[in-house]
Amino acid sequence: MNHKATRTLVQGLIVSLMPIASAWAGPVNVNTADATTIAKELDGIGPAKAQAIVEYRQKNGPFKTPEDLLKVEGIGDKVLDQNKGNIRVDRGGAAPAAANAKPGKPAQKQGGGG
């Protein structure tokens, strides 16, 4: 195989594997993860941006929504859109359903027969 054919083959292989590489990114809780984990799991976020996320969180408290990441310098709409499906903001590992449950009287529906 000549050099040009090998180069073309390698380039094709790299391009074909790119979607797989981004599929490796996994959900990350930006309220609990360290900078190394954030940089590893979110696309377009390197060590410096990941550290900025951690520092912002420490200074301002936990993120309430993924969109809150836009308040961090260096995080823009493109990075947010790339990662929206992998950004978690749960606090303390609580299940989302439990976090949305409202304390109070249990619903009581009783039949009015008699």
Secondary structure as UniProt FT lines:
FT   HELIX           3..23
FT   STRAND          28..29
FT   TURN            30..32
FT   HELIX           35..41
FT   TURN            43..44
FT   HELIX           47..60
FT   HELIX           66..71
FT   TURN            73..74
FT   HELIX           77..83
FT   HELIX           84..86
FT   STRAND          87..88
FT   TURN            92..93
FT   HELIX           96..100
//
